[in-house]
Every structure is written in C-alpha cells, then in structure tokens.
Amino acid sequence: MLRSCTVMASRESGNLSVTGIPPGTTPHQVTAQPQGMTAAVVGAAVGVAGIGAGSGGVATVATGTGGAVVGSVPAGGSQAGTGGEGAGRVSNVQRIQQKKAQVRAWPRDKKLEKLAIYSSCRADENCKCNGWKNPTPPAHPARPDTPQPAAPPTQPCRSCTHTLGDHVSHLDAAGDDDLDRLLSIVVDVENLFICVHREEDQDTKQVYLYLFRRLRKCILQVSPPTVEGPLGTPPFERPSIFKGVTNFVLHKFNHLQQKDFQMMSDLGKMFLHCLNHWRLETPSVRRAHTTQEESSAYKVNYMRWLCFSYVPQLCDSLPHHETTAIFGRTFLRAVFHTLRKQLLDKFRAEKEKMPQEKKLLLLNHFPKFLSMLEEEVYSNSSPIWDADYRPQLPPHLHNQAAERGSSMTRGEFERLSVPPGEGHYTTVSLTPAATRRARLEESRGEKREMDDSLPPEGIANKRIKMETSEDLGEETVAEVVATITDPRKMVGPEVLFSENAARDEAAKLEERKGNIEFHVIGNSLTQKVSKQTMLWLIGLQNVFSHQLPRMPKDYITRLVFDPKHRTLALIKDNRPIGGICFRMFMTQGFTEIVFCAVTSNEQVKGYGTHMMNHLKDYHVKNNVNHFLTFADEFAIGYFKKQGFSKDIQLPRSVYQGYIKDYEGATLMGCELNPNIVYTEFTAVIRRQKEIIKKLIERKQSEIRKVHPGLTCFRDGVREIPIENIPGIREAGWKGPTPTPTPTPVPTHPSSRPTRSPPQQDPQDSADYIHGMLKTLLTNVKNHASAWPFQVPVDPNEVPDYYDHIKYPMDLKTMTERLKANYYVNARLFNADMLRIFKNCRFYNHPETEYYKCANNLEKYYVNKMKELGLMDHKDK
C-alpha cells in the first residue's frame, strides 16, 4: 500500500502535524520538483505513448503530449526517465489524487467529521471556535490509509464544548457532490500546509501561505476557490505564447512540404508542452544575474505563475491556466535562454536511451527550431507578436478541404469493406469506401420498399409531418454545398493546435494518399496464417511491449497471439507502427479492448483517434455495438476523449463472467451508433455546419429589411395581434392553428343559450402563480449548488464572459423581476431559469465545478417544478 502525504490535527495541542511522509523526504519531493525540466517532462514531450487494458490487466496510459504528470518527483527523490523509466513510482500529484479518491469513498458521517475540523461552530453567534477538535484524541495517530470509525454527531468539541453536528449543521442539506468538493479543498489545504512549513524560499513560501489562507477561508464560507489580489487576472499579456508560437510555425515553415511542415508543427507543440510543465527558478536565484528592475518584473510573473499555473496542477480545486495561454512575449523573453539550455542539456544526457529517429529529431532539428524561434522572440520587428497578424496557410492545408470535398459525394459516407471469404482470425482489410455508392443505392431501395409497405394512412401522416417541418429541398442544399469552395472556410490556423480541431485530420489525409493502412489481423489454429500476418503480429508485440513497459512481455505475447483476440494494425511502410488489441464476444454483443498503442516517433499525428474510429466502424459492420475496458486513473482521460463513459449501458448480466473485475480500476464503456460512420464523422459535422451557416446567410439576405416602427401604441392601443407586426410573416413566423370549438346542441326546444361568467381555475390566477414562483425561487437560491448563480458575473473577474454570453441571467436579476411582477406566467420564469444553466454550460468546461453545479441545480429545479405543479403552467 502506498503511503500518502497528509496532514492530521494533533489531538493534544490542536495544531497541525505532518504524518505519513517517508523518512528523509525533502520539501520539493513532497510538493514540487527541482527547478528546470525533469525527465518525466521530456518523456511526455517527445512521446512515450500507449494504452493497455483488458482481458488480464488494467488499462494504463502514457500519452505523447500532455499525458505525463509533471511538476512533481516520485517519493524517494529519483526522477522518472525518458521512455517510461521509473513509471512504477507514484508521483506526488498521483498521491494527492489517490488521497482524494480515498476521501471521496468515505461514508457520509466520516466526511462530515473531516469537514467539521475546518468548519466554524454555528451553535451560537458568540462562539468563536473555527474548527471542531476531538476531545479524546488517540495517543498515536493512525496511518492515513487505515480506516478509522467516525465520531458521532453528538461528540462535543474540546475547544467550545458544542457538538460535532453544530459545526456542520450548514451541510445537512448538501449533496455528496458538494461534500466531495469541500473535501477536495481540504486535501489541498493540508498539502499547502506542508508546502508552507517546508519551503525555504521566502517568495515561494509567501505564495503558498496566501493560497493556504484563501482555501481555508473557502471552506469556512463554503464558497468556490478563487485567486484574488494585486496580481491581476489572466491572461496577463496578448498575444499569448501559444498564439506567438503558432504564428511562428506558419510564418517560417509554410513553404515546406507536408511531412517537413508536420515535423515543425510537432516541435512547436513539444516546446509549448515543455514550457507548460517547466519549473521556474525562484526570484532569489534570478536576482543574482539580472538587474533590479528585471528581477522585480520577474518576481511578479513568478508569483502569477505559482498562483495560476503551478500550484493548481497539485491543488486542482484552484482554477488552473496553462502557462502558454496566460503569458506572452515578455514572460518568454525572461525564461527562454534558461529553458533552452536545460532542454538541450536534458536531451543530450538522454540521447543514449533514445531511438535513432527521436535522436535525429531532438538533437538536430530541435536546436535549429529553437534558434529560429529565439530570433523572433527577441526581435522588435517580428510580425508574429502582432495581434492583427494573419499568417498564410501552407499549400497542403489549402488543398485538404478541396480533397475532402472532391472525394465525397453529398450524402455518401465511407463504410468498412470486409472482403468475404476471409478467415475469422486472419487479415481483414479496411479499405476506403470501395462500394459505398452501391450501398447507398441499396439503402435507398430499402427505404422505398419500406415506404411502399406503409398503409395509405401512414403515408398521409408521413406526408403531413414532412410538410409541417418544411425541410429544404435537395436542389437548395446542393446549390449551397456548391458555394462552399473556400478552403479557409474549412480549415485555418487553429487546425494546428486548437483543441476544437479534429484530432485525426492529418491521419485521414495520409490514409487517402496511401501512406498508411489499417488491417484487422489475428492468429488462427484452424487456418493457415500468412507470413505477412505473422510478421505484423510480431511487430505489434514489440510495439505494445515498448510502449507499455508496465505490462509483462509474456502477458502481451500471449494475448496478441491468442486466436480469440484480434488486433487492428496501423501499417506504414509495410510495418506496424500502432494497433488496438481486442476480443469480441459476438454472442453477448460487446468487445473488450485489451491494448492500444502507437510507437513514440509517430505520435501527435492523430493516429490513435483514427485507429479507434476504424475500430468502431469495424464493429458496426459486424453488429457489435458496445466496447468495454478496465481503465486505471491514468487511462480514464484517453477513453473519455474516444467517447467512453463510466455509465455502462450494458446490463451487468451481459458481461459478468466474461471479463474480470480489477481492484483499483474503473470499468468504462462506449455504445456505438450504427447510423454513424466514425471515420468521417468530424468531416460530416463540419460540412453540416458550413451548410447551415450558408442557409442562414441566404435566409437573412432575403428577409433583411428595415420596417418602420409601430406607432399605434402612441394612440392608446394596448396590444395588437402578433401577425400584424410588419415583416414577421416574411421572417418565417406562423400563427397557432385554431382549434374548432363544437357548437352546443340545445337539449330542449325552449332552451336558449345563456351567457355565464367564465369559470377560472384558482391555480391559474396571477397571485397563485406569483406565490408559487416566489417559493420556488427561494428554494433554488438556498440550494447548495446555487452559489455560482446568485449575482451577475463580474466583468472585472471574467473579462471575456460577455463576449460569449449575449443574454446573461442570474438569480438576483430573477428576484428583481419577480418583485416587479415581470413573470406574469410560469413560462417566462422557466425561460430565465433555464437560461442560467444554459449559459453556464456554454461558457464553462464540463469538468469544471460550475458546470456540475448547473447540472445539479437544474435537476433540483425541475423536480421542484413538478412538485409545485408548475410544469403544467409554464406554457400558459
């Protein structure tokens, strides 16, 4: 069992004491790394990638870019070497995550006891106790990984004599997610406490102490962690280093051929990755060889870097920003020479362990790349730092969209071609869309046959639905598609580095040119296996063994050559450079992924994503629509990017007994949609967006007309029918279809229709709805997840918020509107409330605390709407 670095409350003195730290550990080994580049950074930057999972093991990941945990040194002081050396050691970041996982697994009463230690007493307003203290502390504190029974809520505090429950009474209504969020902050507070007491540099200690107090205050006030003060808010300079390096690659290398240009863009990514995970030298060290003015400016940037980039890597409850995204040219000038020297020194020290291709890249091409970048960094006339600079794209990126457009006819998608007659465990080629037109015609024929089989009533209903939806005709769409010819509409500078760009674009282009191929291969005991297949299997065994050093070599060999397993091989120059090993359970309808890896010198090219997409298409062709794999904490991120989720759609009875459960691993699954061609999915989505954009522009050009304003309200008119507004029908509005009212038939000849006052449902009255909405709004504002939405977003704290959110909304504004009787019906109230959640999810990343709060609060709100009976009123 690994020992975690934690802080526990001393039962005698009430002070904090450090426990669970291995003897001889230095402060940097607990919370930081030695200054400069560690070999773990180098290993991540130059690419040691691979994933292992499955039939006899737990999935592990070592990614090519951004996959290594950097900014820490394994306990024991040694550093992880390039290519996965020391991969078995657990870094401090991993220790912190393990500690948080342990805390999240505690029962609720144990969680509340932990939070009570950091929560002020709420039993009496005059009580000044700021944390519950155990009246009967153990003489010898137990190890942090040893389970301890929770104290009862009635246990009195040694300081104020009030009970434990009085310290956490404000958390009674909090959900598990809210408790886990607070406990995550507690773990970060304890680790920052270690930093404060062990850090020798005074400038660094000052920042640690500031962040320690900020997080401690956040726990007391149950508020989100923020970094405020004179350091300002990121970004601190524009354009950013990220933008500058992107411009540099396009400015200097856009004349190169695709292969050479790709190499330079990969070097740019590697440089950015190294800078994002580099440890700055302290201001006291810097002061020895710089002027007073330069050292003062450096100190400010150093503290900014600690608060916003470095410490949040260890304490993930703080908002984290990449160094290259928030700093600009000034910062880069200050650190470039030191960074360059340490990078090249590290590469030279590791050259004996590098493959020949990697050695050529890092020792020959990378120094030249840095020299050219240095000229642009220190030149006052360099265009790459101009905010208005628009670099020219290289020719192959211009041609990329044109080739994609000419290779596909509208409405056609690629399918995997599996030649008949192949053995179940021998080579199956995945060739690009050789018979897609025939399949398209076949599918159209099936659709016509299905329509012919409908009864006349069904055909009539279908025609009515089609008419009411007013779908565009094929001629209109074809005309719009023909106008999308500008490559800049499809690709741009963001293709190189943007996280929103398709990761497999470069791989798809190489496949179209025939540079790479994909084959499903496997061993067989009943059929003769070709020599080529055996050579590829041997090559794949070497790839998996090299990229997954934690996996036993004999275990990899056994599964790769097992007749029950197949491997999707990525072939380049007639040799395998990557693959995915898997086992299909046809009768159960799922496949278990075992290994996934790409050789280190072929990474950062989108091969991994494109391989997984081919594998998905292969399984759709074979009517297997579920993937399962066991992933450890380091592999979960990769599988999430490929569409995997912890929410397994398959019933447990389907896969139980077919795959084993592994302690410490997470079962993840992926459900495939048989209507999607995954290898072309990103291209189809991008093309659809362009079509919709053109259609909107055409519609706007047709209806764009300025009408005179309405003057009837000046004459005392209170309201007019909507259809009388000039131009509203031309914009596409249609009035509601009137419902015919049946004429009552008199039951007696002498009876006459009488006029009676309308009967109003008391629940439809304005006062009733106003009271219900007021109750609902009060409940929502008091919810534990409502803290991000109480007041409008401050533009000083989030400068770009209102650039993205055009229609902001918050609970304070809704309260003012409710008091002003703005909400005349529940529909208006519901629209404003849902806009809060929509805005939050649009602006924030799904992994952020704000995004999760929006989901939790929306779920609570919808349930309350149903309980109060307002769901029926929202459209009235």
Secondary structure, 3 states (H helix, E strand, C coil): CCCCCEEEECCCCCCEEEECCCCCCCHHHHHCCCCECCHHHHHHHHCCCEEEEECCEEEEEECCCCCCCCCCCCCCCCCCECCCECCCCCCHHHHHHHHHHHHHCCCHHHHHHHHHCCCCCCCCCCCCCCCCCCCCCCCCCCCCCCCCCCCCCCCECCCCCCEHHHHCHHHCCCCHHHHHHHHHHHHHHHHHHHHHHHCCCHHHHHHHHHHHHHHHHHHHHCCCCCCCCCCCCCCCCCCEHHHHHHHHHHHHHCCCCHHHHHHHHHHHHHHHHHHHCCECCCHHHHHHHCCHHHHHHHHHHHHHHHHHHHHHHHCCCCCCCCHHHHCEHHHHHHHHHHHHHHHHHHHHHCHHHCCHHHHHHHHHHHHHHHHHHHHHHHCCCCHHHCCCCCCCCCHHHHHHHHHHHHHCCCCCCCCEECCCCCCCCCCEECEECCCHHHHHHHHHHHHHHHHHCCCHHHHHHHHHHHHHHCCCCHHHHHHHHHHCCCHHHHCCCHHHHCCCCCCCHHHHHHHHCCCEEEEEECCCCCCCCCHHHHHHHHHHHHHHHHHCCCCCHHHHHHHHCCCCEEEEEEEECCEEEEEEEEEEECCCCEEEEEEEEECHHHCCCCHHHHHHHHHHHHHHHCCCCEEEEEECCCCHHHHHHCCCECCCCCCHHHHECCECCCCCCEEEEEECCCCCCHHHHHHHHHHHHHHHHHHHHHHHHHHCCCCCCCCHHHHCCCCCCHHHCCCCCCCCCCCCCCCCCCCCCCCCCCCCCCCCCCCCCHHHCHHHHHHHHHHHHHHHHCCCCCHHHCCCCCCCCCCCHHHHCCCCCCHHHHHHHHHCCCCCCHHHHHHHHHHHHHHHHHHCCCCCHHHHHHHHHHHHHHHHHHHCCCHHHCCC
